[in-house]
Amino acid sequence: MNHYTIIGNLVRDPETGATESGINWCRFTVAARKKRPKEGQPDAEFVRVTAWRGLGDTCAKYLRKGRKVCVIGEPTVHAWIGQDGNAKGQIEMKADEVEFLSAGGGQAAPTDADAPPERGGAPEAAVDPESGMTQVEDPDDLPF
């Protein structure tokens, strides 16, 4: 089994579509920084990611340009000779898992309308000041 894990930021908003048989997909490009770029080499790898079905729907709904993600999936490398005669290549991944690592990318701040319904005086969820993450006791309260 050959899987890659990449962490980086979306370089543009995702594209969405469906196959002729109605299977939804979401495609986006992640810029994954290289730890130590070599002289004259780019400092990031640009990996094109495709998420299918429900995962694709979730990515289309929540991802935007600039958002940081972690993607785990199966890689494919495509190579060709460009019009200039030079060899070209592109890494692509079929996403098995996508974890949203930041709320960046111009995503609107949550409003009161986005808040889960109140539950009979239940205490407000605790927010960790270091990570900014909210502890959720009921998975049904998650937005995805």
N, CA, C and O atoms as CSV, one atom per row, in Angstrom:
chain,resi,resn,atom,element,x,y,z
A,1,MET,N,N,0.852,-1.159,0.000
A,1,MET,CA,C,0.000,0.000,0.000
A,1,MET,C,C,0.907,1.233,0.000
A,1,MET,O,O,1.845,1.318,0.792
A,2,ASN,N,N,0.627,2.174,-0.879
A,2,ASN,CA,C,1.438,3.373,-1.019
A,2,ASN,C,C,0.584,4.591,-0.705
A,2,ASN,O,O,-0.279,4.961,-1.501
A,3,HIS,N,N,0.814,5.224,0.452
A,3,HIS,CA,C,0.060,6.412,0.851
A,3,HIS,C,C,1.024,7.537,1.187
A,3,HIS,O,O,2.101,7.306,1.738
A,4,TYR,N,N,0.631,8.740,0.855
A,4,TYR,CA,C,1.377,9.943,1.216
A,4,TYR,C,C,0.550,10.719,2.222
A,4,TYR,O,O,-0.676,10.620,2.256
A,5,THR,N,N,1.244,11.489,3.036
A,5,THR,CA,C,0.613,12.467,3.901
A,5,THR,C,C,1.234,13.807,3.561
A,5,THR,O,O,2.454,13.959,3.619
A,6,ILE,N,N,0.404,14.785,3.205
A,6,ILE,CA,C,0.906,16.124,2.924
A,6,ILE,C,C,0.160,17.126,3.801
A,6,ILE,O,O,-1.020,16.957,4.107
A,7,ILE,N,N,0.873,18.159,4.189
A,7,ILE,CA,C,0.282,19.263,4.938
A,7,ILE,C,C,0.646,20.530,4.201
A,7,ILE,O,O,1.812,20.765,3.882
A,8,GLY,N,N,-0.356,21.344,3.933
A,8,GLY,CA,C,-0.100,22.599,3.237
A,8,GLY,C,C,-1.359,23.414,3.114
A,8,GLY,O,O,-2.385,23.103,3.720
A,9,ASN,N,N,-1.268,24.475,2.312
A,9,ASN,CA,C,-2.380,25.396,2.132
A,9,ASN,C,C,-2.933,25.305,0.720
A,9,ASN,O,O,-2.188,25.084,-0.236
A,10,LEU,N,N,-4.248,25.476,0.593
A,10,LEU,CA,C,-4.880,25.495,-0.720
A,10,LEU,C,C,-4.426,26.736,-1.483
A,10,LEU,O,O,-4.393,27.836,-0.930
A,11,VAL,N,N,-4.078,26.554,-2.754
A,11,VAL,CA,C,-3.602,27.685,-3.547
A,11,VAL,C,C,-4.746,28.431,-4.236
A,11,VAL,O,O,-4.564,29.554,-4.706
A,12,ARG,N,N,-5.917,27.808,-4.296
A,12,ARG,CA,C,-7.117,28.461,-4.861
A,12,ARG,C,C,-8.343,27.728,-4.335
A,12,ARG,O,O,-8.232,26.654,-3.745
A,13,ASP,N,N,-9.498,28.314,-4.553
A,13,ASP,CA,C,-10.741,27.655,-4.138
A,13,ASP,C,C,-10.897,26.333,-4.888
A,13,ASP,O,O,-10.451,26.216,-6.030
A,14,PRO,N,N,-11.525,25.334,-4.258
A,14,PRO,CA,C,-11.703,24.035,-4.905
A,14,PRO,C,C,-12.640,24.095,-6.111
A,14,PRO,O,O,-13.500,24.970,-6.208
A,15,GLU,N,N,-12.451,23.147,-7.022
A,15,GLU,CA,C,-13.371,22.932,-8.147
A,15,GLU,C,C,-14.259,21.752,-7.767
A,15,GLU,O,O,-13.823,20.849,-7.052
A,16,THR,N,N,-15.483,21.757,-8.236
A,16,THR,CA,C,-16.388,20.642,-7.957
A,16,THR,C,C,-17.057,20.183,-9.241
A,16,THR,O,O,-17.107,20.907,-10.235
A,17,GLY,N,N,-17.562,18.974,-9.192
A,17,GLY,CA,C,-18.285,18.440,-10.333
A,17,GLY,C,C,-18.793,17.051,-10.022
A,17,GLY,O,O,-18.756,16.593,-8.880
A,18,ALA,N,N,-19.263,16.397,-11.053
A,18,ALA,CA,C,-19.758,15.030,-10.910
A,18,ALA,C,C,-19.458,14.270,-12.192
A,18,ALA,O,O,-19.402,14.847,-13.277
A,19,THR,N,N,-19.268,12.969,-12.046
A,19,THR,CA,C,-19.054,12.130,-13.215
A,19,THR,C,C,-20.396,11.955,-13.935
A,19,THR,O,O,-21.441,12.354,-13.420
A,20,GLU,N,N,-20.355,11.362,-15.115
A,20,GLU,CA,C,-21.596,11.111,-15.860
A,20,GLU,C,C,-22.545,10.204,-15.089
A,20,GLU,O,O,-23.761,10.265,-15.269
A,21,SER,N,N,-21.977,9.359,-14.225
A,21,SER,CA,C,-22.824,8.456,-13.439
A,21,SER,C,C,-23.289,9.098,-12.119
A,21,SER,O,O,-23.933,8.440,-11.303
A,22,GLY,N,N,-22.959,10.385,-11.915
A,22,GLY,CA,C,-23.470,11.108,-10.757
A,22,GLY,C,C,-22.621,11.055,-9.500
A,22,GLY,O,O,-23.102,11.412,-8.425
A,23,ILE,N,N,-21.367,10.619,-9.604
A,23,ILE,CA,C,-20.488,10.573,-8.432
A,23,ILE,C,C,-19.814,11.940,-8.270
A,23,ILE,O,O,-19.117,12.406,-9.172
A,24,ASN,N,N,-20.027,12.577,-7.112
A,24,ASN,CA,C,-19.471,13.907,-6.856
A,24,ASN,C,C,-17.974,13.849,-6.611
A,24,ASN,O,O,-17.456,12.875,-6.065
A,25,TRP,N,N,-17.281,14.918,-7.027
A,25,TRP,CA,C,-15.865,15.054,-6.750
A,25,TRP,C,C,-15.552,16.505,-6.414
A,25,TRP,O,O,-16.281,17.424,-6.787
A,26,CYS,N,N,-14.450,16.680,-5.700
A,26,CYS,CA,C,-13.936,18.004,-5.359
A,26,CYS,C,C,-12.432,17.943,-5.596
A,26,CYS,O,O,-11.758,17.042,-5.096
A,27,ARG,N,N,-11.905,18.899,-6.357
A,27,ARG,CA,C,-10.485,18.911,-6.694
A,27,ARG,C,C,-9.869,20.223,-6.213
A,27,ARG,O,O,-10.432,21.298,-6.423
A,28,PHE,N,N,-8.705,20.124,-5.565
A,28,PHE,CA,C,-8.005,21.310,-5.086
A,28,PHE,C,C,-6.503,21.052,-5.118
A,28,PHE,O,O,-6.063,19.904,-5.184
A,29,THR,N,N,-5.721,22.128,-5.072
A,29,THR,CA,C,-4.270,22.025,-5.097
A,29,THR,C,C,-3.709,22.523,-3.776
A,29,THR,O,O,-4.071,23.595,-3.291
A,30,VAL,N,N,-2.809,21.716,-3.198
A,30,VAL,CA,C,-2.177,22.039,-1.928
A,30,VAL,C,C,-0.709,22.362,-2.172
A,30,VAL,O,O,-0.003,21.603,-2.835
A,31,ALA,N,N,-0.250,23.494,-1.633
A,31,ALA,CA,C,1.170,23.854,-1.669
A,31,ALA,C,C,1.794,23.319,-0.385
A,31,ALA,O,O,1.529,23.833,0.701
A,32,ALA,N,N,2.617,22.293,-0.512
A,32,ALA,CA,C,3.294,21.684,0.636
A,32,ALA,C,C,4.745,22.148,0.627
A,32,ALA,O,O,5.500,21.828,-0.291
A,33,ARG,N,N,5.132,22.903,1.655
A,33,ARG,CA,C,6.488,23.467,1.711
A,33,ARG,C,C,7.529,22.367,1.880
A,33,ARG,O,O,7.324,21.397,2.609
A,34,LYS,N,N,8.658,22.547,1.180
A,34,LYS,CA,C,9.788,21.639,1.339
A,34,LYS,C,C,10.580,22.071,2.560
A,34,LYS,O,O,10.712,23.262,2.839
A,35,LYS,N,N,11.101,21.097,3.282
A,35,LYS,CA,C,11.855,21.418,4.497
A,35,LYS,C,C,13.147,22.151,4.162
A,35,LYS,O,O,13.465,23.171,4.773
A,36,ARG,N,N,13.884,21.634,3.196
A,36,ARG,CA,C,15.154,22.255,2.800
A,36,ARG,C,C,15.241,22.291,1.275
A,36,ARG,O,O,15.782,21.368,0.666
A,37,PRO,N,N,14.711,23.352,0.649
A,37,PRO,CA,C,14.786,23.401,-0.814
A,37,PRO,C,C,16.236,23.536,-1.284
A,37,PRO,O,O,17.048,24.202,-0.641
A,38,LYS,N,N,16.544,22.904,-2.396
A,38,LYS,CA,C,17.882,23.002,-2.976
A,38,LYS,C,C,17.998,24.306,-3.751
A,38,LYS,O,O,16.995,24.881,-4.174
A,39,GLU,N,N,19.205,24.756,-3.930
A,39,GLU,CA,C,19.480,25.994,-4.667
A,39,GLU,C,C,18.814,25.960,-6.044
A,39,GLU,O,O,19.007,25.018,-6.813
A,40,GLY,N,N,18.042,26.979,-6.340
A,40,GLY,CA,C,17.379,27.075,-7.639
A,40,GLY,C,C,16.100,26.252,-7.774
A,40,GLY,O,O,15.450,26.285,-8.819
A,41,GLN,N,N,15.738,25.522,-6.735
A,41,GLN,CA,C,14.527,24.699,-6.772
A,41,GLN,C,C,13.386,25.441,-6.069
A,41,GLN,O,O,13.643,26.249,-5.176
A,42,PRO,N,N,12.139,25.185,-6.452
A,42,PRO,CA,C,11.019,25.813,-5.739
A,42,PRO,C,C,10.981,25.340,-4.285
A,42,PRO,O,O,11.438,24.240,-3.973
A,43,ASP,N,N,10.430,26.185,-3.390
A,43,ASP,CA,C,10.386,25.820,-1.976
A,43,ASP,C,C,9.094,25.110,-1.588
A,43,ASP,O,O,8.837,24.894,-0.404
A,44,ALA,N,N,8.279,24.745,-2.577
A,44,ALA,CA,C,7.033,24.027,-2.293
A,44,ALA,C,C,6.729,23.043,-3.417
A,44,ALA,O,O,7.089,23.262,-4.574
A,45,GLU,N,N,6.058,21.957,-3.050
A,45,GLU,CA,C,5.510,21.018,-4.017
A,45,GLU,C,C,4.034,21.351,-4.153
A,45,GLU,O,O,3.363,21.614,-3.155
A,46,PHE,N,N,3.528,21.342,-5.362
A,46,PHE,CA,C,2.107,21.597,-5.585
A,46,PHE,C,C,1.455,20.276,-5.936
A,46,PHE,O,O,1.731,19.684,-6.979
A,47,VAL,N,N,0.583,19.826,-5.044
A,47,VAL,CA,C,-0.042,18.511,-5.185
A,47,VAL,C,C,-1.526,18.705,-5.456
A,47,VAL,O,O,-2.241,19.352,-4.691
A,48,ARG,N,N,-1.963,18.132,-6.555
A,48,ARG,CA,C,-3.383,18.194,-6.918
A,48,ARG,C,C,-4.100,17.038,-6.236
A,48,ARG,O,O,-3.679,15.885,-6.336
A,49,VAL,N,N,-5.195,17.362,-5.536
A,49,VAL,CA,C,-5.918,16.374,-4.731
A,49,VAL,C,C,-7.351,16.265,-5.245
A,49,VAL,O,O,-7.996,17.271,-5.539
A,50,THR,N,N,-7.835,15.035,-5.348
A,50,THR,CA,C,-9.241,14.806,-5.681
A,50,THR,C,C,-9.877,14.002,-4.557
A,50,THR,O,O,-9.395,12.932,-4.184
A,51,ALA,N,N,-10.976,14.542,-4.024
A,51,ALA,CA,C,-11.764,13.848,-2.996
A,51,ALA,C,C,-13.095,13.466,-3.633
A,51,ALA,O,O,-13.698,14.264,-4.350
A,52,TRP,N,N,-13.545,12.259,-3.374
A,52,TRP,CA,C,-14.752,11.723,-4.004
A,52,TRP,C,C,-15.895,11.575,-3.015
A,52,TRP,O,O,-15.687,11.486,-1.805
A,53,ARG,N,N,-17.095,11.552,-3.552
A,53,ARG,CA,C,-18.350,11.263,-2.826
A,53,ARG,C,C,-18.525,12.177,-1.613
A,53,ARG,O,O,-18.384,13.393,-1.742
A,54,GLY,N,N,-18.827,11.622,-0.443
A,54,GLY,CA,C,-19.108,12.413,0.749
A,54,GLY,C,C,-17.928,13.259,1.199
A,54,GLY,O,O,-18.103,14.400,1.627
A,55,LEU,N,N,-16.718,12.695,1.100
A,55,LEU,CA,C,-15.531,13.461,1.453
A,55,LEU,C,C,-15.389,14.667,0.527
A,55,LEU,O,O,-15.030,15.758,0.971
A,56,GLY,N,N,-15.670,14.469,-0.751
A,56,GLY,CA,C,-15.628,15.576,-1.707
A,56,GLY,C,C,-16.667,16.640,-1.390
A,56,GLY,O,O,-16.391,17.835,-1.503
A,57,ASP,N,N,-17.864,16.211,-0.993
A,57,ASP,CA,C,-18.918,17.166,-0.619
A,57,ASP,C,C,-18.491,18.008,0.579
A,57,ASP,O,O,-18.694,19.222,0.597
A,58,THR,N,N,-17.897,17.355,1.581
A,58,THR,CA,C,-17.445,18.070,2.777
A,58,THR,C,C,-16.329,19.051,2.427
A,58,THR,O,O,-16.333,20.186,2.905
A,59,CYS,N,N,-15.380,18.630,1.603
A,59,CYS,CA,C,-14.287,19.516,1.195
A,59,CYS,C,C,-14.833,20.717,0.424
A,59,CYS,O,O,-14.405,21.849,0.653
A,60,ALA,N,N,-15.770,20.477,-0.483
A,60,ALA,CA,C,-16.349,21.574,-1.266
A,60,ALA,C,C,-17.055,22.575,-0.372
A,60,ALA,O,O,-17.034,23.776,-0.641
A,61,LYS,N,N,-17.675,22.091,0.680
A,61,LYS,CA,C,-18.442,22.963,1.573
A,61,LYS,C,C,-17.542,23.820,2.457
A,61,LYS,O,O,-17.857,24.986,2.693
A,62,TYR,N,N,-16.429,23.273,2.953
A,62,TYR,CA,C,-15.641,23.955,3.969
A,62,TYR,C,C,-14.281,24.488,3.512
A,62,TYR,O,O,-13.724,25.355,4.185
A,63,LEU,N,N,-13.732,24.012,2.409
A,63,LEU,CA,C,-12.402,24.467,2.010
A,63,LEU,C,C,-12.459,25.713,1.148
A,63,LEU,O,O,-13.364,25.878,0.330
A,64,ARG,N,N,-11.479,26.589,1.340
A,64,ARG,CA,C,-11.309,27.807,0.546
A,64,ARG,C,C,-9.814,28.080,0.398
A,64,ARG,O,O,-9.001,27.514,1.128
A,65,LYS,N,N,-9.462,28.933,-0.532
A,65,LYS,CA,C,-8.082,29.327,-0.762
A,65,LYS,C,C,-7.443,29.768,0.554
A,65,LYS,O,O,-8.037,30.533,1.315
A,66,GLY,N,N,-6.222,29.278,0.818
A,66,GLY,CA,C,-5.483,29.649,2.008
A,66,GLY,C,C,-5.683,28.725,3.186
A,66,GLY,O,O,-4.904,28.775,4.139
A,67,ARG,N,N,-6.701,27.885,3.154
A,67,ARG,CA,C,-7.000,26.987,4.274
A,67,ARG,C,C,-5.908,25.926,4.388
A,67,ARG,O,O,-5.491,25.359,3.378
A,68,LYS,N,N,-5.443,25.651,5.603
A,68,LYS,CA,C,-4.419,24.631,5.825
A,68,LYS,C,C,-5.096,23.285,6.036
A,68,LYS,O,O,-6.054,23.172,6.801
A,69,VAL,N,N,-4.582,22.256,5.340
A,69,VAL,CA,C,-5.149,20.914,5.425
A,69,VAL,C,C,-4.046,19.873,5.542
A,69,VAL,O,O,-2.893,20.118,5.188
A,70,CYS,N,N,-4.425,18.719,6.040
A,70,CYS,CA,C,-3.589,17.529,6.015
A,70,CYS,C,C,-4.345,16.517,5.162
A,70,CYS,O,O,-5.508,16.213,5.431
A,71,VAL,N,N,-3.684,16.000,4.140
A,71,VAL,CA,C,-4.322,15.046,3.231
A,71,VAL,C,C,-3.539,13.736,3.263
A,71,VAL,O,O,-2.314,13.730,3.143
A,72,ILE,N,N,-4.253,12.639,3.424
A,72,ILE,CA,C,-3.664,11.304,3.349
A,72,ILE,C,C,-4.325,10.611,2.173
A,72,ILE,O,O,-5.552,10.571,2.074
A,73,GLY,N,N,-3.503,10.062,1.278
A,73,GLY,CA,C,-4.096,9.411,0.127
A,73,GLY,C,C,-3.077,8.715,-0.745
A,73,GLY,O,O,-1.884,8.658,-0.446
A,74,GLU,N,N,-3.594,8.194,-1.823
A,74,GLU,CA,C,-2.809,7.418,-2.767
A,74,GLU,C,C,-2.250,8.332,-3.854
A,74,GLU,O,O,-3.012,9.014,-4.539
A,75,PRO,N,N,-0.922,8.352,-4.020
A,75,PRO,CA,C,-0.329,9.251,-5.012
A,75,PRO,C,C,-0.254,8.638,-6.411
A,75,PRO,O,O,-0.190,7.421,-6.582
A,76,THR,N,N,-0.266,9.508,-7.379
A,76,THR,CA,C,-0.033,9.150,-8.772
A,76,THR,C,C,0.843,10.245,-9.361
A,76,THR,O,O,0.627,11.424,-9.080
A,77,VAL,N,N,1.819,9.877,-10.166
A,77,VAL,CA,C,2.664,10.867,-10.819
A,77,VAL,C,C,2.389,10.811,-12.317
A,77,VAL,O,O,2.440,9.748,-12.936
A,78,HIS,N,N,2.096,11.977,-12.884
A,78,HIS,CA,C,1.873,12.086,-14.319
A,78,HIS,C,C,3.068,12.822,-14.931
A,78,HIS,O,O,3.471,13.874,-14.435
A,79,ALA,N,N,3.629,12.271,-15.999
A,79,ALA,CA,C,4.771,12.892,-16.669
A,79,ALA,C,C,4.448,13.073,-18.142
A,79,ALA,O,O,3.734,12.261,-18.732
A,80,TRP,N,N,4.978,14.147,-18.740
A,80,TRP,CA,C,4.773,14.434,-20.149
A,80,TRP,C,C,5.876,15.356,-20.639
A,80,TRP,O,O,6.633,15.920,-19.849
A,81,ILE,N,N,5.951,15.494,-21.924
A,81,ILE,CA,C,6.896,16.419,-22.553
A,81,ILE,C,C,6.101,17.655,-22.968
A,81,ILE,O,O,5.143,17.562,-23.735
A,82,GLY,N,N,6.509,18.808,-22.455
A,82,GLY,CA,C,5.811,20.053,-22.743
A,82,GLY,C,C,6.086,20.547,-24.151
A,82,GLY,O,O,6.935,19.997,-24.854
A,83,GLN,N,N,5.370,21.584,-24.565
A,83,GLN,CA,C,5.543,22.166,-25.898
A,83,GLN,C,C,6.941,22.728,-26.079
A,83,GLN,O,O,7.428,22.839,-27.205
A,84,ASP,N,N,7.596,23.086,-24.967
A,84,ASP,CA,C,8.962,23.605,-25.034
A,84,ASP,C,C,9.999,22.487,-25.142
A,84,ASP,O,O,11.194,22.763,-25.237
A,85,GLY,N,N,9.548,21.214,-25.129
A,85,GLY,CA,C,10.446,20.079,-25.257
A,85,GLY,C,C,11.010,19.578,-23.938
A,85,GLY,O,O,11.749,18.594,-23.926
A,86,ASN,N,N,10.682,20.229,-22.824
A,86,ASN,CA,C,11.172,19.819,-21.515
A,86,ASN,C,C,10.206,18.847,-20.847
A,86,ASN,O,O,8.992,18.908,-21.046
A,87,ALA,N,N,10.782,17.948,-20.047
A,87,ALA,CA,C,9.961,16.996,-19.294
A,87,ALA,C,C,9.211,17.746,-18.195
A,87,ALA,O,O,9.779,18.606,-17.522
A,88,LYS,N,N,7.952,17.418,-18.022
A,88,LYS,CA,C,7.097,18.026,-16.994
A,88,LYS,C,C,6.504,16.906,-16.157
A,88,LYS,O,O,6.430,15.762,-16.603
A,89,GLY,N,N,6.083,17.236,-14.942
A,89,GLY,CA,C,5.469,16.242,-14.081
A,89,GLY,C,C,4.504,16.874,-13.102
A,89,GLY,O,O,4.618,18.059,-12.790
A,90,GLN,N,N,3.553,16.091,-12.616
A,90,GLN,CA,C,2.560,16.557,-11.659
A,90,GLN,C,C,2.225,15.411,-10.719
A,90,GLN,O,O,1.948,14.295,-11.161
A,91,ILE,N,N,2.253,15.692,-9.412
A,91,ILE,CA,C,1.833,14.713,-8.420
A,91,ILE,C,C,0.341,14.927,-8.176
A,91,ILE,O,O,-0.107,16.056,-7.977
A,92,GLU,N,N,-0.413,13.851,-8.192
A,92,GLU,CA,C,-1.838,13.904,-7.871
A,92,GLU,C,C,-2.117,12.890,-6.777
A,92,GLU,O,O,-1.436,11.871,-6.663
A,93,MET,N,N,-3.129,13.186,-5.975
A,93,MET,CA,C,-3.526,12.267,-4.914
A,93,MET,C,C,-5.017,12.043,-4.939
A,93,MET,O,O,-5.791,12.969,-5.181
A,94,LYS,N,N,-5.418,10.813,-4.688
A,94,LYS,CA,C,-6.821,10.494,-4.413
A,94,LYS,C,C,-6.921,10.507,-2.893
A,94,LYS,O,O,-6.328,9.669,-2.214
A,95,ALA,N,N,-7.676,11.466,-2.367
A,95,ALA,CA,C,-7.752,11.649,-0.919
A,95,ALA,C,C,-8.542,10.529,-0.263
A,95,ALA,O,O,-9.667,10.229,-0.664
A,96,ASP,N,N,-7.943,9.914,0.747
A,96,ASP,CA,C,-8.655,8.972,1.599
A,96,ASP,C,C,-9.145,9.686,2.856
A,96,ASP,O,O,-10.207,9.373,3.393
A,97,GLU,N,N,-8.339,10.659,3.315
A,97,GLU,CA,C,-8.688,11.449,4.499
A,97,GLU,C,C,-8.246,12.890,4.263
A,97,GLU,O,O,-7.191,13.132,3.676
A,98,VAL,N,N,-9.049,13.843,4.720
A,98,VAL,CA,C,-8.681,15.262,4.690
A,98,VAL,C,C,-9.019,15.828,6.060
A,98,VAL,O,O,-10.162,15.767,6.513
A,99,GLU,N,N,-8.004,16.377,6.707
A,99,GLU,CA,C,-8.217,16.998,8.020
A,99,GLU,C,C,-8.034,18.499,7.868
A,99,GLU,O,O,-7.022,18.956,7.337
A,100,PHE,N,N,-9.009,19.261,8.333
A,100,PHE,CA,C,-8.957,20.721,8.250
A,100,PHE,C,C,-8.151,21.232,9.436
A,100,PHE,O,O,-8.524,21.004,10.586
A,101,LEU,N,N,-7.041,21.926,9.160
A,101,LEU,CA,C,-6.134,22.344,10.219
A,101,LEU,C,C,-6.279,23.807,10.607
A,101,LEU,O,O,-5.796,24.213,11.664
A,102,SER,N,N,-6.933,24.600,9.777
A,102,SER,CA,C,-7.121,26.011,10.121
A,102,SER,C,C,-8.442,26.492,9.566
A,102,SER,O,O,-9.028,25.876,8.675
A,103,ALA,N,N,-8.894,27.593,10.103
A,103,ALA,CA,C,-10.121,28.213,9.612
A,103,ALA,C,C,-9.799,29.339,8.649
A,103,ALA,O,O,-10.685,30.113,8.288
A,104,GLY,N,N,-8.544,29.446,8.225
A,104,GLY,CA,C,-8.093,30.554,7.378
A,104,GLY,C,C,-8.757,30.581,6.028
A,104,GLY,O,O,-9.748,29.893,5.784
A,105,GLY,N,N,-8.191,31.387,5.153
A,105,GLY,CA,C,-8.676,31.458,3.789
A,105,GLY,C,C,-9.922,32.275,3.635
A,105,GLY,O,O,-10.727,32.003,2.745
A,106,GLY,N,N,-10.114,33.282,4.481
A,106,GLY,CA,C,-11.238,34.178,4.307
A,106,GLY,C,C,-12.570,33.582,4.681
A,106,GLY,O,O,-13.616,34.119,4.317
A,107,GLN,N,N,-12.550,32.486,5.397
A,107,GLN,CA,C,-13.809,31.864,5.798
A,107,GLN,C,C,-14.512,32.777,6.791
A,107,GLN,O,O,-13.885,33.298,7.713
A,108,ALA,N,N,-15.779,32.965,6.608
A,108,ALA,CA,C,-16.543,33.853,7.472
A,108,ALA,C,C,-16.574,33.313,8.893
A,108,ALA,O,O,-16.614,32.103,9.118
A,109,ALA,N,N,-16.554,34.236,9.843
A,109,ALA,CA,C,-16.656,33.846,11.247
A,109,ALA,C,C,-18.048,33.283,11.503
A,109,ALA,O,O,-19.018,33.743,10.900
A,110,PRO,N,N,-18.159,32.302,12.381
A,110,PRO,CA,C,-19.468,31.736,12.673
A,110,PRO,C,C,-20.401,32.797,13.254
A,110,PRO,O,O,-19.968,33.687,13.987
A,111,THR,N,N,-21.658,32.692,12.926
A,111,THR,CA,C,-22.658,33.608,13.462
A,111,THR,C,C,-23.543,32.846,14.422
A,111,THR,O,O,-23.436,31.626,14.543
A,112,ASP,N,N,-24.426,33.572,15.111
A,112,ASP,CA,C,-25.354,32.910,16.026
A,112,ASP,C,C,-26.227,31.896,15.298
A,112,ASP,O,O,-26.653,30.901,15.884
A,113,ALA,N,N,-26.495,32.151,14.010
A,113,ALA,CA,C,-27.325,31.228,13.238
A,113,ALA,C,C,-26.621,29.889,13.036
A,113,ALA,O,O,-27.274,28.861,12.857
A,114,ASP,N,N,-25.242,29.903,13.066
A,114,ASP,CA,C,-24.477,28.676,12.881
A,114,ASP,C,C,-24.363,27.863,14.166
A,114,ASP,O,O,-23.981,26.693,14.129
A,115,ALA,N,N,-24.690,28.473,15.296
A,115,ALA,CA,C,-24.519,27.815,16.590
A,115,ALA,C,C,-25.511,26.666,16.730
A,115,ALA,O,O,-26.636,26.745,16.237
A,116,PRO,N,N,-25.085,25.594,17.408
A,116,PRO,CA,C,-26.022,24.490,17.623
A,116,PRO,C,C,-27.135,24.942,18.552
A,116,PRO,O,O,-26.940,25.854,19.356
A,117,PRO,N,N,-28.302,24.314,18.449
A,117,PRO,CA,C,-29.406,24.705,19.313
A,117,PRO,C,C,-29.039,24.487,20.780
A,117,PRO,O,O,-28.305,23.560,21.122
A,118,GLU,N,N,-29.564,25.357,21.633
A,118,GLU,CA,C,-29.294,25.226,23.060
A,118,GLU,C,C,-30.024,24.011,23.597
A,118,GLU,O,O,-31.079,23.620,23.097
A,119,ARG,N,N,-29.434,23.422,24.631
A,119,ARG,CA,C,-30.002,22.208,25.200
A,119,ARG,C,C,-30.293,22.428,26.673
A,119,ARG,O,O,-29.466,22.107,27.526
A,120,GLY,N,N,-31.427,22.958,26.967
A,120,GLY,CA,C,-31.906,23.072,28.339
A,120,GLY,C,C,-30.883,23.483,29.362
A,120,GLY,O,O,-30.690,22.780,30.353
A,121,GLY,N,N,-30.214,24.612,29.151
A,121,GLY,CA,C,-29.302,25.143,30.144
A,121,GLY,C,C,-27.978,24.410,30.230
A,121,GLY,O,O,-27.289,24.524,31.243
A,122,ALA,N,N,-27.597,23.663,29.208
A,122,ALA,CA,C,-26.308,22.978,29.222
A,122,ALA,C,C,-25.191,24.007,29.230
A,122,ALA,O,O,-25.342,25.071,28.629
A,123,PRO,N,N,-24.071,23.724,29.893
A,123,PRO,CA,C,-22.976,24.685,29.926
A,123,PRO,C,C,-22.388,24.891,28.543
A,123,PRO,O,O,-22.441,24.000,27.694
A,124,GLU,N,N,-21.817,26.095,28.319
A,124,GLU,CA,C,-21.203,26.406,27.045
A,124,GLU,C,C,-19.960,25.548,26.869
A,124,GLU,O,O,-19.302,25.218,27.856
A,125,ALA,N,N,-19.622,25.177,25.634
A,125,ALA,CA,C,-18.462,24.336,25.364
A,125,ALA,C,C,-17.184,25.090,25.733
A,125,ALA,O,O,-17.078,26.298,25.517
A,126,ALA,N,N,-16.216,24.361,26.290
A,126,ALA,CA,C,-14.947,24.960,26.693
A,126,ALA,C,C,-14.046,25.146,25.486
A,126,ALA,O,O,-13.960,24.266,24.630
A,127,VAL,N,N,-13.365,26.305,25.412
A,127,VAL,CA,C,-12.429,26.595,24.340
A,127,VAL,C,C,-11.023,26.577,24.909
A,127,VAL,O,O,-10.735,27.271,25.885
A,128,ASP,N,N,-10.139,25.782,24.300
A,128,ASP,CA,C,-8.746,25.721,24.715
A,128,ASP,C,C,-8.051,26.990,24.235
A,128,ASP,O,O,-8.007,27.231,23.029
A,129,PRO,N,N,-7.499,27.821,25.146
A,129,PRO,CA,C,-6.911,29.094,24.736
A,129,PRO,C,C,-5.666,28.938,23.866
A,129,PRO,O,O,-5.383,29.822,23.057
A,130,GLU,N,N,-4.912,27.847,24.003
A,130,GLU,CA,C,-3.709,27.657,23.207
A,130,GLU,C,C,-4.026,27.278,21.770
A,130,GLU,O,O,-3.473,27.864,20.839
A,131,SER,N,N,-4.909,26.307,21.580
A,131,SER,CA,C,-5.201,25.827,20.228
A,131,SER,C,C,-6.391,26.523,19.601
A,131,SER,O,O,-6.534,26.521,18.378
A,132,GLY,N,N,-7.265,27.129,20.431
A,132,GLY,CA,C,-8.470,27.752,19.907
A,132,GLY,C,C,-9.548,26.741,19.558
A,132,GLY,O,O,-10.572,27.106,18.981
A,133,MET,N,N,-9.335,25.470,19.900
A,133,MET,CA,C,-10.286,24.420,19.581
A,133,MET,C,C,-11.380,24.366,20.644
A,133,MET,O,O,-11.141,24.622,21.825
A,134,THR,N,N,-12.575,24.027,20.194
A,134,THR,CA,C,-13.713,23.892,21.090
A,134,THR,C,C,-13.964,22.426,21.363
A,134,THR,O,O,-14.021,21.619,20.435
A,135,GLN,N,N,-14.117,22.072,22.631
A,135,GLN,CA,C,-14.415,20.691,22.988
A,135,GLN,C,C,-15.895,20.444,22.725
A,135,GLN,O,O,-16.753,21.183,23.207
A,136,VAL,N,N,-16.184,19.399,21.956
A,136,VAL,CA,C,-17.560,19.058,21.613
A,136,VAL,C,C,-17.877,17.715,22.242
A,136,VAL,O,O,-17.165,16.733,22.032
A,137,GLU,N,N,-18.952,17.681,23.015
A,137,GLU,CA,C,-19.324,16.441,23.683
A,137,GLU,C,C,-20.193,15.553,22.807
A,137,GLU,O,O,-20.137,14.329,22.922
A,138,ASP,N,N,-20.994,16.148,21.935
A,138,ASP,CA,C,-21.911,15.395,21.084
A,138,ASP,C,C,-21.465,15.526,19.630
A,138,ASP,O,O,-21.491,16.632,19.090
A,139,PRO,N,N,-21.055,14.427,18.972
A,139,PRO,CA,C,-20.612,14.510,17.579
A,139,PRO,C,C,-21.682,15.091,16.638
A,139,PRO,O,O,-21.342,15.583,15.562
A,140,ASP,N,N,-22.950,15.041,17.019
A,140,ASP,CA,C,-23.991,15.614,16.177
A,140,ASP,C,C,-23.888,17.127,16.099
A,140,ASP,O,O,-24.499,17.738,15.223
A,141,ASP,N,N,-23.119,17.753,17.006
A,141,ASP,CA,C,-22.941,19.195,16.988
A,141,ASP,C,C,-21.874,19.639,15.986
A,141,ASP,O,O,-21.733,20.836,15.736
A,142,LEU,N,N,-21.120,18.699,15.409
A,142,LEU,CA,C,-20.080,19.050,14.442
A,142,LEU,C,C,-20.714,19.504,13.136
A,142,LEU,O,O,-21.770,19.002,12.754
A,143,PRO,N,N,-20.064,20.471,12.432
A,143,PRO,CA,C,-20.636,20.995,11.196
A,143,PRO,C,C,-20.422,20.086,9.997
A,143,PRO,O,O,-20.850,20.431,8.896
A,144,PHE,N,N,-19.782,18.949,10.165
A,144,PHE,CA,C,-19.545,18.052,9.033
A,144,PHE,C,C,-19.711,16.614,9.430
A,144,PHE,O,O,-19.548,15.721,8.599
